[in-house]
Amino acid sequence: MRKLLSVFLALFAGLHAQEAHMVVEAYSGKVLSASNSTVKRPVASLTKMATAIVAVDWATATETDLATHLIRVPEIVLQLPTPSPLKLAPGDTLTLRDALYAALLASDNIAALTIAHHVGTQILARRGRGGDPVVAFVAEMNKLSKAIFANNTRFVNTHGLENSPKPGYSTAADMARFSIHAMRRNAITFITRQKTRSVSVNGPSGKRAYTLSNTNQLVGEPGILGVKTGQTNAAGPCLATCMDRDPIVRTKADGTKGATPRRLIVVVLNSPDRFNRTRQLIRAGWAFYDPWLAAGAPVKDAKREILSTPPPVK
């Protein structure tokens, strides 16, 4: 039995060490390329896409203004042994929008934890419950996973660091689902497409200003809208990217014109050259998608060829 277990663990470790990727057209769900895309593995700071979705959806539901709503850095951030690009410390305040910029552009783990603590506190208060606000927030992240059919994902924190006894995991396919879902939100799309952003933090000595740089090197190239980088020792270099092209305009049989939007999502996990690998997959993805669309978008086996995601809320 022990020998069989050792063989299994070695096989799992081998799969984990390999690159995984998923290339999908977001509007049709057409899978254009995939490798090891359903293998469960750590995804590092790609986790923050789910953090941002939960926070933005909470703000929308409560009519909270991201640009003016202040959140306070809690004492629990002292438990997270990681530097903060904004040098965030307990008692500092910043807007929810600037915290999202820090989390998504600069991958600030303290900012992500601060967002979760604040929003989780508000969620518990509205429900008339007590408890750990970060645990409540992570529970919302996992509810989101189920809602968007990301059934091979389990979050244990809001930042993606492997600092828990039972680390979280996801897959390239599920991260593609989160990318599609995140980029349906204008607030997130606006944030992740910025190459740099000026933000401010209020501390004991007054206001501090910072200029954040997007960790996604592809941002600024034609059509690139983000979305998130990630890297830890266990996950390796990871990248989720969204790219738009101009819609294809066609004349219908009745003489009217219709437009087909085009959006490519590329997720690479544990890719040593993640940026160039993504560029390569983008080129290959469009080279496959456009002829497929021109041929009438044929689908023989939807379960294999289409990435299942819930439709956008209208």
Phi and psi restraints in degrees (value plus and minus 20) as a CYANA .aco file:
   2 ARG   PHI     -83.4   -43.4
   2 ARG   PSI     -57.5   -17.5
   3 LYS   PHI     -84.5   -44.5
   3 LYS   PSI     -62.5   -22.5
   4 LEU   PHI     -83.6   -43.6
   4 LEU   PSI     -60.2   -20.2
   5 LEU   PHI     -83.4   -43.4
   5 LEU   PSI     -61.1   -21.1
   6 SER   PHI     -83.3   -43.3
   6 SER   PSI     -60.9   -20.9
   7 VAL   PHI     -83.4   -43.4
   7 VAL   PSI     -63.0   -23.0
   8 PHE   PHI     -82.2   -42.2
   8 PHE   PSI     -66.1   -26.1
   9 LEU   PHI     -84.1   -44.1
   9 LEU   PSI     -57.0   -17.0
  10 ALA   PHI     -86.4   -46.4
  10 ALA   PSI     -60.6   -20.6
  11 LEU   PHI     -84.3   -44.3
  11 LEU   PSI     -63.2   -23.2
  12 PHE   PHI     -82.6   -42.6
  12 PHE   PSI     -62.1   -22.1
  13 ALA   PHI     -83.3   -43.3
  13 ALA   PSI     -57.2   -17.2
  14 GLY   PHI     -84.5   -44.5
  14 GLY   PSI     -63.1   -23.1
  15 LEU   PHI     -83.9   -43.9
  15 LEU   PSI     -59.9   -19.9
  16 HIS   PHI     -83.6   -43.6
  16 HIS   PSI     -53.6   -13.6
  17 ALA   PHI     -95.5   -55.5
  17 ALA   PSI     -38.2     1.8
  18 GLN   PHI     -98.2   -58.2
  18 GLN   PSI     134.8   174.8
  19 GLU   PHI     -88.1   -48.1
  19 GLU   PSI     125.2   165.2
  20 ALA   PHI    -144.3  -104.3
  20 ALA   PSI     125.8   165.8
  21 HIS   PHI    -171.7  -131.7
  21 HIS   PSI     140.7   180.7
  22 MET   PHI    -165.4  -125.4
  22 MET   PSI     110.6   150.6
  23 VAL   PHI    -141.6  -101.6
  23 VAL   PSI     103.3   143.3
  24 VAL   PHI    -163.4  -123.4
  24 VAL   PSI     123.3   163.3
  25 GLU   PHI    -105.4   -65.4
  25 GLU   PSI     104.7   144.7
  26 ALA   PHI     -88.5   -48.5
  26 ALA   PSI     -57.2   -17.2
  27 TYR   PHI     -97.5   -57.5
  27 TYR   PSI     -58.2   -18.2
  28 SER   PHI    -111.2   -71.2
  28 SER   PSI     -42.7    -2.7
  29 GLY   PHI      58.4    98.4
  29 GLY   PSI     -12.2    27.8
  30 LYS   PHI     -86.7   -46.7
  30 LYS   PSI     100.6   140.6
  31 VAL   PHI     -99.7   -59.7
  31 VAL   PSI     101.5   141.5
  32 LEU   PHI    -120.8   -80.8
  32 LEU   PSI     -46.1    -6.1
  33 SER   PHI    -184.4  -144.4
  33 SER   PSI     124.4   164.4
  34 ALA   PHI    -178.4  -138.4
  34 ALA   PSI     124.5   164.5
  35 SER   PHI    -170.7  -130.7
  35 SER   PSI     106.8   146.8
  36 ASN   PHI      32.0    72.0
  36 ASN   PSI      10.7    50.7
  37 SER   PHI     -94.7   -54.7
  37 SER   PSI     -31.2     8.8
  38 THR   PHI    -134.1   -94.1
  38 THR   PSI      -9.6    30.4
  39 VAL   PHI     -98.3   -58.3
  39 VAL   PSI     106.1   146.1
  40 LYS   PHI     -95.0   -55.0
  40 LYS   PSI     113.7   153.7
  41 ARG   PHI    -182.0  -142.0
  41 ARG   PSI     144.7   184.7
  42 PRO   PHI     -88.1   -48.1
  42 PRO   PSI     128.6   168.6
  43 VAL   PHI    -145.2  -105.2
  43 VAL   PSI      -8.6    31.4
  44 ALA   PHI      32.7    72.7
  44 ALA   PSI    -155.2  -115.2
  45 SER   PHI     -97.6   -57.6
  45 SER   PSI     -18.9    21.1
  46 LEU   PHI     -81.6   -41.6
  46 LEU   PSI     -40.5    -0.5
  47 THR   PHI     -71.3   -31.3
  47 THR   PSI     -54.2   -14.2
  48 LYS   PHI     -86.8   -46.8
  48 LYS   PSI     -35.3     4.7
  49 MET   PHI     -83.1   -43.1
  49 MET   PSI     -62.2   -22.2
  50 ALA   PHI     -87.8   -47.8
  50 ALA   PSI     -58.9   -18.9
  51 THR   PHI     -77.8   -37.8
  51 THR   PSI     -65.8   -25.8
  52 ALA   PHI     -86.4   -46.4
  52 ALA   PSI     -60.5   -20.5
  53 ILE   PHI     -81.7   -41.7
  53 ILE   PSI     -67.6   -27.6
  54 VAL   PHI     -81.8   -41.8
  54 VAL   PSI     -62.9   -22.9
  55 ALA   PHI     -86.4   -46.4
  55 ALA   PSI     -64.7   -24.7
  56 VAL   PHI     -87.5   -47.5
  56 VAL   PSI     -59.6   -19.6
  57 ASP   PHI     -85.3   -45.3
  57 ASP   PSI     -58.4   -18.4
  58 TRP   PHI     -82.2   -42.2
  58 TRP   PSI     -65.5   -25.5
  59 ALA   PHI     -81.8   -41.8
  59 ALA   PSI     -60.0   -20.0
  60 THR   PHI     -85.6   -45.6
  60 THR   PSI     -65.2   -25.2
  61 ALA   PHI     -86.0   -46.0
  61 ALA   PSI     -51.5   -11.5
  62 THR   PHI    -120.3   -80.3
  62 THR   PSI     -15.8    24.2
  63 GLU   PHI      35.5    75.5
  63 GLU   PSI      23.1    63.1
  64 THR   PHI    -111.5   -71.5
  64 THR   PSI     111.6   151.6
  65 ASP   PHI    -102.3   -62.3
  65 ASP   PSI      93.6   133.6
  66 LEU   PHI     -78.8   -38.8
  66 LEU   PSI     -53.5   -13.5
  67 ALA   PHI     -95.9   -55.9
  67 ALA   PSI     -42.6    -2.6
  68 THR   PHI    -139.4   -99.4
  68 THR   PSI     -36.8     3.2
  69 HIS   PHI     -93.5   -53.5
  69 HIS   PSI      97.1   137.1
  70 LEU   PHI    -108.0   -68.0
  70 LEU   PSI     120.5   160.5
  71 ILE   PHI    -145.9  -105.9
  71 ILE   PSI     131.0   171.0
  72 ARG   PHI    -129.6   -89.6
  72 ARG   PSI     116.2   156.2
  73 VAL   PHI     -90.4   -50.4
  73 VAL   PSI     102.8   142.8
  74 PRO   PHI    -105.5   -65.5
  74 PRO   PSI     145.4   185.4
  75 GLU   PHI     -82.9   -42.9
  75 GLU   PSI     -47.5    -7.5
  76 ILE   PHI     -85.0   -45.0
  76 ILE   PSI     -35.2     4.8
  77 VAL   PHI     -85.4   -45.4
  77 VAL   PSI     -38.8     1.2
  78 LEU   PHI     -86.1   -46.1
  78 LEU   PSI     -38.2     1.8
  79 GLN   PHI    -101.0   -61.0
  79 GLN   PSI     -28.0    12.0
  80 LEU   PHI    -123.5   -83.5
  80 LEU   PSI      85.3   125.3
  81 PRO   PHI     -99.5   -59.5
  81 PRO   PSI      55.2    95.2
  82 THR   PHI    -170.0  -130.0
  82 THR   PSI     121.7   161.7
  83 PRO   PHI     -92.5   -52.5
  83 PRO   PSI     135.7   175.7
  84 SER   PHI    -135.5   -95.5
  84 SER   PSI     104.0   144.0
  85 PRO   PHI     -75.6   -35.6
  85 PRO   PSI     -46.3    -6.3
  86 LEU   PHI    -115.7   -75.7
  86 LEU   PSI     -15.0    25.0
  87 LYS   PHI      32.6    72.6
  87 LYS   PSI      20.9    60.9
  88 LEU   PHI     -86.7   -46.7
  88 LEU   PSI     116.7   156.7
  89 ALA   PHI    -156.0  -116.0
  89 ALA   PSI     135.5   175.5
  90 PRO   PHI     -72.2   -32.2
  90 PRO   PSI     113.9   153.9
  91 GLY   PHI      78.0   118.0
  91 GLY   PSI     -42.0    -2.0
  92 ASP   PHI     -83.9   -43.9
  92 ASP   PSI     131.0   171.0
  93 THR   PHI    -147.5  -107.5
  93 THR   PSI     131.3   171.3
  94 LEU   PHI    -176.9  -136.9
  94 LEU   PSI     144.3   184.3
  95 THR   PHI     -93.1   -53.1
  95 THR   PSI     135.2   175.2
  96 LEU   PHI     -80.1   -40.1
  96 LEU   PSI     -56.8   -16.8
  97 ARG   PHI     -82.9   -42.9
  97 ARG   PSI     -65.2   -25.2
  98 ASP   PHI     -87.5   -47.5
  98 ASP   PSI     -52.5   -12.5
  99 ALA   PHI     -85.1   -45.1
  99 ALA   PSI     -58.7   -18.7
 100 LEU   PHI     -86.8   -46.8
 100 LEU   PSI     -59.9   -19.9
 101 TYR   PHI     -78.5   -38.5
 101 TYR   PSI     -65.2   -25.2
 102 ALA   PHI     -83.0   -43.0
 102 ALA   PSI     -63.0   -23.0
 103 ALA   PHI     -89.7   -49.7
 103 ALA   PSI     -60.6   -20.6
 104 LEU   PHI    -108.5   -68.5
 104 LEU   PSI     -57.4   -17.4
 105 LEU   PHI    -106.0   -66.0
 105 LEU   PSI     -71.6   -31.6
 106 ALA   PHI    -117.0   -77.0
 106 ALA   PSI     -20.7    19.3
 107 SER   PHI      36.0    76.0
 107 SER   PSI      23.3    63.3
 108 ASP   PHI     -95.0   -55.0
 108 ASP   PSI      91.7   131.7
 109 ASN   PHI     -88.9   -48.9
 109 ASN   PSI     -55.7   -15.7
 110 ILE   PHI     -85.1   -45.1
 110 ILE   PSI     -59.6   -19.6
 111 ALA   PHI     -83.0   -43.0
 111 ALA   PSI     -62.2   -22.2
 112 ALA   PHI     -82.7   -42.7
 112 ALA   PSI     -62.2   -22.2
 113 LEU   PHI     -87.5   -47.5
 113 LEU   PSI     -56.4   -16.4
 114 THR   PHI     -84.7   -44.7
 114 THR   PSI     -63.2   -23.2
 115 ILE   PHI     -77.9   -37.9
 115 ILE   PSI     -68.2   -28.2
 116 ALA   PHI     -82.9   -42.9
 116 ALA   PSI     -62.7   -22.7
 117 HIS   PHI     -83.2   -43.2
 117 HIS   PSI     -63.7   -23.7
 118 HIS   PHI     -87.4   -47.4
 118 HIS   PSI     -72.1   -32.1
 119 VAL   PHI     -86.7   -46.7
 119 VAL   PSI     -59.6   -19.6
 120 GLY   PHI     -80.9   -40.9
 120 GLY   PSI     -59.0   -19.0
 121 THR   PHI     -81.7   -41.7
 121 THR   PSI     -63.3   -23.3
 122 GLN   PHI     -86.2   -46.2
 122 GLN   PSI     -59.3   -19.3
 123 ILE   PHI     -83.3   -43.3
 123 ILE   PSI     -66.3   -26.3
 124 LEU   PHI     -83.2   -43.2
 124 LEU   PSI     -60.0   -20.0
 125 ALA   PHI     -83.8   -43.8
 125 ALA   PSI     -63.0   -23.0
 126 ARG   PHI     -85.3   -45.3
 126 ARG   PSI     -48.8    -8.8
 127 ARG   PHI    -110.3   -70.3
 127 ARG   PSI     -21.7    18.3
 128 GLY   PHI      47.0    87.0
 128 GLY   PSI      14.0    54.0
 129 ARG   PHI    -140.7  -100.7
 129 ARG   PSI     138.4   178.4
 130 GLY   PHI    -122.1   -82.1
 130 GLY   PSI    -193.4  -153.4
 131 GLY   PHI     104.2   144.2
 131 GLY   PSI    -197.0  -157.0
 132 ASP   PHI    -101.2   -61.2
 132 ASP   PSI      97.4   137.4
 133 PRO   PHI     -85.0   -45.0
 133 PRO   PSI     -51.8   -11.8
 134 VAL   PHI     -90.9   -50.9
 134 VAL   PSI     -59.8   -19.8
 135 VAL   PHI     -81.2   -41.2
 135 VAL   PSI     -61.3   -21.3
 136 ALA   PHI     -83.3   -43.3
 136 ALA   PSI     -60.0   -20.0
 137 PHE   PHI     -86.7   -46.7
 137 PHE   PSI     -65.2   -25.2
 138 VAL   PHI     -82.0   -42.0
 138 VAL   PSI     -54.8   -14.8
 139 ALA   PHI     -81.0   -41.0
 139 ALA   PSI     -57.6   -17.6
 140 GLU   PHI     -86.8   -46.8
 140 GLU   PSI     -55.9   -15.9
 141 MET   PHI     -81.8   -41.8
 141 MET   PSI     -61.0   -21.0
 142 ASN   PHI     -93.7   -53.7
 142 ASN   PSI     -51.1   -11.1
 143 LYS   PHI     -84.6   -44.6
 143 LYS   PSI     -59.8   -19.8
 144 LEU   PHI     -80.2   -40.2
 144 LEU   PSI     -61.2   -21.2
 145 SER   PHI     -74.7   -34.7
 145 SER   PSI     -68.3   -28.3
 146 LYS   PHI     -85.5   -45.5
 146 LYS   PSI     -58.0   -18.0
 147 ALA   PHI     -85.7   -45.7
 147 ALA   PSI     -50.0   -10.0
 148 ILE   PHI    -124.5   -84.5
 148 ILE   PSI      -3.1    36.9
 149 PHE   PHI      49.8    89.8
 149 PHE   PSI       0.9    40.9
 150 ALA   PHI    -107.2   -67.2
 150 ALA   PSI      49.9    89.9
 151 ASN   PHI    -100.7   -60.7
 151 ASN   PSI     -27.1    12.9
 152 ASN   PHI    -124.6   -84.6
 152 ASN   PSI       8.5    48.5
 153 THR   PHI    -142.9  -102.9
 153 THR   PSI     117.9   157.9
 154 ARG   PHI    -160.0  -120.0
 154 ARG   PSI      98.3   138.3
 155 PHE   PHI    -114.1   -74.1
 155 PHE   PSI     122.1   162.1
 156 VAL   PHI    -140.4  -100.4
 156 VAL   PSI     -30.5     9.5
 157 ASN   PHI    -173.8  -133.8
 157 ASN   PSI    -196.7  -156.7
 158 THR   PHI    -123.4   -83.4
 158 THR   PSI     -22.4    17.6
 159 HIS   PHI    -138.9   -98.9
 159 HIS   PSI     -46.3    -6.3
 160 GLY   PHI      80.0   120.0
 160 GLY   PSI     -20.0    20.0
 161 LEU   PHI     -90.2   -50.2
 161 LEU   PSI     125.4   165.4
 162 GLU   PHI    -109.1   -69.1
 162 GLU   PSI      50.9    90.9
 163 ASN   PHI    -137.4   -97.4
 163 ASN   PSI       1.8    41.8
 164 SER   PHI    -137.2   -97.2
 164 SER   PSI     131.2   171.2
 165 PRO   PHI     -77.2   -37.2
 165 PRO   PSI     -58.2   -18.2
 166 LYS   PHI    -134.6   -94.6
 166 LYS   PSI      76.6   116.6
 167 PRO   PHI     -86.0   -46.0
 167 PRO   PSI     133.9   173.9
 168 GLY   PHI     -97.4   -57.4
 168 GLY   PSI     152.1   192.1
 169 TYR   PHI    -177.1  -137.1
 169 TYR   PSI     142.8   182.8
 170 SER   PHI    -177.0  -137.0
 170 SER   PSI    -184.3  -144.3
 171 THR   PHI    -159.4  -119.4
 171 THR   PSI     146.1   186.1
 172 ALA   PHI     -82.1   -42.1
 172 ALA   PSI     -59.2   -19.2
 173 ALA   PHI     -84.4   -44.4
 173 ALA   PSI     -63.6   -23.6
 174 ASP   PHI     -88.1   -48.1
 174 ASP   PSI     -57.5   -17.5
 175 MET   PHI     -86.3   -46.3
 175 MET   PSI     -49.1    -9.1
 176 ALA   PHI     -86.2   -46.2
 176 ALA   PSI     -59.2   -19.2
 177 ARG   PHI     -81.8   -41.8
 177 ARG   PSI     -65.2   -25.2
 178 PHE   PHI     -83.7   -43.7
 178 PHE   PSI     -57.7   -17.7
 179 SER   PHI     -83.2   -43.2
 179 SER   PSI     -66.0   -26.0
 180 ILE   PHI     -78.9   -38.9
 180 ILE   PSI     -66.4   -26.4
 181 HIS   PHI     -86.6   -46.6
 181 HIS   PSI     -62.6   -22.6
 182 ALA   PHI     -82.8   -42.8
 182 ALA   PSI     -62.0   -22.0
 183 MET   PHI    -100.0   -60.0
 183 MET   PSI     -17.8    22.2
 184 ARG   PHI    -102.9   -62.9
 184 ARG   PSI     -27.5    12.5
 185 ARG   PHI    -123.0   -83.0
 185 ARG   PSI      98.5   138.5
 186 ASN   PHI     -78.1   -38.1
 186 ASN   PSI     -57.2   -17.2
 187 ALA   PHI     -82.2   -42.2
 187 ALA   PSI     -62.0   -22.0
 188 ILE   PHI     -92.4   -52.4
 188 ILE   PSI     -62.6   -22.6
 189 THR   PHI     -79.4   -39.4
 189 THR   PSI     -62.3   -22.3
 190 PHE   PHI     -83.0   -43.0
 190 PHE   PSI     -60.4   -20.4
 191 ILE   PHI     -88.0   -48.0
 191 ILE   PSI     -71.2   -31.2
 192 THR   PHI     -93.4   -53.4
 192 THR   PSI     -34.5     5.5
 193 ARG   PHI    -108.1   -68.1
 193 ARG   PSI     -23.8    16.2
 194 GLN   PHI     -99.3   -59.3
 194 GLN   PSI     112.4   152.4
 195 LYS   PHI     -97.0   -57.0
 195 LYS   PSI     -59.7   -19.7
 196 THR   PHI    -159.7  -119.7
 196 THR   PSI     141.7   181.7
 197 ARG   PHI    -175.7  -135.7
 197 ARG   PSI     114.2   154.2
 198 SER   PHI    -110.1   -70.1
 198 SER   PSI     110.7   150.7
 199 VAL   PHI    -153.9  -113.9
 199 VAL   PSI     149.5   189.5
 200 SER   PHI    -160.5  -120.5
 200 SER   PSI     134.2   174.2
 201 VAL   PHI    -151.3  -111.3
 201 VAL   PSI     116.7   156.7
 202 ASN   PHI    -117.3   -77.3
 202 ASN   PSI      99.5   139.5
 203 GLY   PHI    -145.3  -105.3
 203 GLY   PSI    -195.0  -155.0
 204 PRO   PHI     -77.9   -37.9
 204 PRO   PSI     -51.0   -11.0
 205 SER   PHI    -117.1   -77.1
 205 SER   PSI     -10.3    29.7
 206 GLY   PHI      93.3   133.3
 206 GLY   PSI    -180.9  -140.9
 207 LYS   PHI    -104.8   -64.8
 207 LYS   PSI     115.4   155.4
 208 ARG   PHI    -134.6   -94.6
 208 ARG   PSI     116.5   156.5
 209 ALA   PHI    -129.6   -89.6
 209 ALA   PSI     122.7   162.7
 210 TYR   PHI    -158.2  -118.2
 210 TYR   PSI     131.3   171.3
 211 THR   PHI    -133.5   -93.5
 211 THR   PSI      97.3   137.3
 212 LEU   PHI    -112.6   -72.6
 212 LEU   PSI     122.0   162.0
 213 SER   PHI    -130.1   -90.1
 213 SER   PSI     118.0   158.0
 214 ASN   PHI     -89.5   -49.5
 214 ASN   PSI     108.4   148.4
 215 THR   PHI     -93.6   -53.6
 215 THR   PSI     -30.9     9.1
 216 ASN   PHI    -105.9   -65.9
 216 ASN   PSI      86.1   126.1
 217 GLN   PHI     -86.4   -46.4
 217 GLN   PSI     -35.4     4.6
 218 LEU   PHI     -99.8   -59.8
 218 LEU   PSI     -40.6    -0.6
 219 VAL   PHI     -83.0   -43.0
 219 VAL   PSI     111.4   151.4
 220 GLY   PHI      88.7   128.7
 220 GLY   PSI     -40.4    -0.4
 221 GLU   PHI     -99.4   -59.4
 221 GLU   PSI     132.8   172.8
 222 PRO   PHI     -72.1   -32.1
 222 PRO   PSI     106.8   146.8
 223 GLY   PHI      63.1   103.1
 223 GLY   PSI     -29.4    10.6
 224 ILE   PHI     -98.2   -58.2
 224 ILE   PSI     109.0   149.0
 225 LEU   PHI    -133.6   -93.6
 225 LEU   PSI      -6.5    33.5
 226 GLY   PHI      93.7   133.7
 226 GLY   PSI    -176.8  -136.8
 227 VAL   PHI    -139.5   -99.5
 227 VAL   PSI     -63.5   -23.5
 228 LYS   PHI    -176.6  -136.6
 228 LYS   PSI     121.9   161.9
 229 THR   PHI    -122.3   -82.3
 229 THR   PSI     147.0   187.0
 230 GLY   PHI    -185.3  -145.3
 230 GLY   PSI     128.9   168.9
 231 GLN   PHI    -184.8  -144.8
 231 GLN   PSI     105.6   145.6
 232 THR   PHI    -159.4  -119.4
 232 THR   PSI     150.6   190.6
 233 ASN   PHI     -80.5   -40.5
 233 ASN   PSI     -60.0   -20.0
 234 ALA   PHI     -95.4   -55.4
 234 ALA   PSI     -57.8   -17.8
 235 ALA   PHI    -105.7   -65.7
 235 ALA   PSI     -47.9    -7.9
 236 GLY   PHI      54.8    94.8
 236 GLY   PSI    -197.9  -157.9
 237 PRO   PHI     -90.9   -50.9
 237 PRO   PSI     106.9   146.9
 238 CYS   PHI    -146.1  -106.1
 238 CYS   PSI     133.0   173.0
 239 LEU   PHI    -176.3  -136.3
 239 LEU   PSI     111.6   151.6
 240 ALA   PHI    -136.0   -96.0
 240 ALA   PSI     109.7   149.7
 241 THR   PHI    -153.4  -113.4
 241 THR   PSI     122.5   162.5
 242 CYS   PHI    -141.3  -101.3
 242 CYS   PSI     113.8   153.8
 243 MET   PHI    -155.3  -115.3
 243 MET   PSI     111.6   151.6
 244 ASP   PHI    -123.8   -83.8
 244 ASP   PSI     126.6   166.6
 245 ARG   PHI    -141.9  -101.9
 245 ARG   PSI     141.2   181.2
 246 ASP   PHI     -78.4   -38.4
 246 ASP   PSI     123.7   163.7
 247 PRO   PHI     -80.1   -40.1
 247 PRO   PSI     132.2   172.2
 248 ILE   PHI    -109.9   -69.9
 248 ILE   PSI     101.1   141.1
 249 VAL   PHI    -120.4   -80.4
 249 VAL   PSI     107.5   147.5
 250 ARG   PHI    -149.8  -109.8
 250 ARG   PSI     135.3   175.3
 251 THR   PHI    -112.7   -72.7
 251 THR   PSI     104.1   144.1
 252 LYS   PHI     -99.1   -59.1
 252 LYS   PSI     152.9   192.9
 253 ALA   PHI     -81.7   -41.7
 253 ALA   PSI     -49.4    -9.4
 254 ASP   PHI    -107.5   -67.5
 254 ASP   PSI     -14.6    25.4
 255 GLY   PHI      73.9   113.9
 255 GLY   PSI     -33.7     6.3
 256 THR   PHI    -100.3   -60.3
 256 THR   PSI     143.1   183.1
 257 LYS   PHI    -126.9   -86.9
 257 LYS   PSI     122.8   162.8
 258 GLY   PHI    -148.6  -108.6
 258 GLY   PSI     128.7   168.7
 259 ALA   PHI    -136.0   -96.0
 259 ALA   PSI     113.5   153.5
 260 THR   PHI    -127.4   -87.4
 260 THR   PSI      90.6   130.6
 261 PRO   PHI     -88.9   -48.9
 261 PRO   PSI     134.6   174.6
 262 ARG   PHI    -153.0  -113.0
 262 ARG   PSI     103.0   143.0
 263 ARG   PHI    -162.6  -122.6
 263 ARG   PSI     103.6   143.6
 264 LEU   PHI    -124.4   -84.4
 264 LEU   PSI     115.0   155.0
 265 ILE   PHI    -134.8   -94.8
 265 ILE   PSI     107.5   147.5
 266 VAL   PHI    -145.7  -105.7
 266 VAL   PSI     105.6   145.6
 267 VAL   PHI    -141.3  -101.3
 267 VAL   PSI     107.3   147.3
 268 VAL   PHI    -144.9  -104.9
 268 VAL   PSI     114.7   154.7
 269 LEU   PHI    -141.2  -101.2
 269 LEU   PSI     115.5   155.5
 270 ASN   PHI      35.1    75.1
 270 ASN   PSI      31.9    71.9
 271 SER   PHI    -133.3   -93.3
 271 SER   PSI      92.5   132.5
 272 PRO   PHI     -76.7   -36.7
 272 PRO   PSI     -53.7   -13.7
 273 ASP   PHI    -137.3   -97.3
 273 ASP   PSI      44.0    84.0
 274 ARG   PHI     -81.2   -41.2
 274 ARG   PSI     -53.9   -13.9
 275 PHE   PHI     -93.9   -53.9
 275 PHE   PSI     -67.3   -27.3
 276 ASN   PHI     -89.1   -49.1
 276 ASN   PSI     -54.4   -14.4
 277 ARG   PHI     -82.6   -42.6
 277 ARG   PSI     -60.9   -20.9
 278 THR   PHI     -85.6   -45.6
 278 THR   PSI     -61.9   -21.9
 279 ARG   PHI     -77.4   -37.4
 279 ARG   PSI     -62.9   -22.9
 280 GLN   PHI     -82.2   -42.2
 280 GLN   PSI     -64.7   -24.7
 281 LEU   PHI     -89.3   -49.3
 281 LEU   PSI     -52.1   -12.1
 282 ILE   PHI     -83.1   -43.1
 282 ILE   PSI     -67.8   -27.8
 283 ARG   PHI     -80.2   -40.2
 283 ARG   PSI     -66.0   -26.0
 284 ALA   PHI     -86.3   -46.3
 284 ALA   PSI     -56.2   -16.2
 285 GLY   PHI     -83.6   -43.6
 285 GLY   PSI     -67.9   -27.9
 286 TRP   PHI     -85.7   -45.7
 286 TRP   PSI     -56.5   -16.5
 287 ALA   PHI     -83.3   -43.3
 287 ALA   PSI     -47.6    -7.6
 288 PHE   PHI    -107.6   -67.6
 288 PHE   PSI     -60.0   -20.0
 289 TYR   PHI     -89.3   -49.3
 289 TYR   PSI     -67.8   -27.8
 290 ASP   PHI     -79.8   -39.8
 290 ASP   PSI     -65.9   -25.9
 291 PRO   PHI     -84.4   -44.4
 291 PRO   PSI     -55.5   -15.5
 292 TRP   PHI     -82.1   -42.1
 292 TRP   PSI     -63.6   -23.6
 293 LEU   PHI     -86.4   -46.4
 293 LEU   PSI     -61.7   -21.7
 294 ALA   PHI     -83.8   -43.8
 294 ALA   PSI     -47.1    -7.1
 295 ALA   PHI    -103.4   -63.4
 295 ALA   PSI     -16.5    23.5
 296 GLY   PHI      80.2   120.2
 296 GLY   PSI      -8.6    31.4
 297 ALA   PHI      35.3    75.3
 297 ALA   PSI      35.3    75.3
 298 PRO   PHI     -90.4   -50.4
 298 PRO   PSI     122.7   162.7
 299 VAL   PHI    -153.5  -113.5
 299 VAL   PSI     100.2   140.2
 300 LYS   PHI    -114.4   -74.4
 300 LYS   PSI     -59.7   -19.7
 301 ASP   PHI    -155.0  -115.0
 301 ASP   PSI      75.4   115.4
 302 ALA   PHI     -80.4   -40.4
 302 ALA   PSI     -55.6   -15.6
 303 LYS   PHI     -84.0   -44.0
 303 LYS   PSI     -51.7   -11.7
 304 ARG   PHI    -113.0   -73.0
 304 ARG   PSI     -51.0   -11.0
 305 GLU   PHI    -118.8   -78.8
 305 GLU   PSI     -38.1     1.9
 306 ILE   PHI    -139.9   -99.9
 306 ILE   PSI     109.2   149.2
 307 LEU   PHI    -101.0   -61.0
 307 LEU   PSI      98.2   138.2
 308 SER   PHI     -93.4   -53.4
 308 SER   PSI     104.9   144.9
 309 THR   PHI    -165.1  -125.1
 309 THR   PSI     130.8   170.8
 310 PRO   PHI     -89.9   -49.9
 310 PRO   PSI     128.8   168.8
 311 PRO   PHI     -87.3   -47.3
 311 PRO   PSI     138.5   178.5
 312 PRO   PHI     -81.4   -41.4
 312 PRO   PSI     126.3   166.3
 313 VAL   PHI     -97.1   -57.1
 313 VAL   PSI     106.3   146.3
